[in-house]
Amino acid sequence: MSEIERIQKYIDRTKFPEGKNHGYSMCFWEIEMLRKHMDTDMSRTMILLFEYGRAKGYRAAKAEVRV
C-alpha cells in the first residue's frame, strides 16, 4: 500500500458528521490560490495546507461544542 493510499484510508475511516460545518470546508478560490502557489514554493504550500486544514478542523470542533 502506498503512502497516498494509507492517507486516503485514514481519511475514509474518519467519521465526519454529514451536513454540518460546511463553513469550515475549503472554497474553490482557496484551492485555486494554493494550486498557483505550488508552482513557486511547493514545500511551503504543503505546510500551509496542513496548517490551514488543522485550523479549519479546530474551528469546526469549537463550533460543534457551541451547538
VENHUPE-V69076 format. One record per run of one state. SS is the DSSP state (2 for helix, 1 for strand, 0 for the rest). FROM is the first residue (numbers start at 1). TO is the last residue. Records with the same first field share a line. If there is no record, write none. Layout:
# VENHUPE-V69076
SS = FROM-TO + FROM-TO
This chain:
# VENHUPE-V69076
0 = 1-2 + 14-21 + 25-27 + 39-41 + 67-67
2 = 3-13 + 22-24 + 28-38 + 42-66
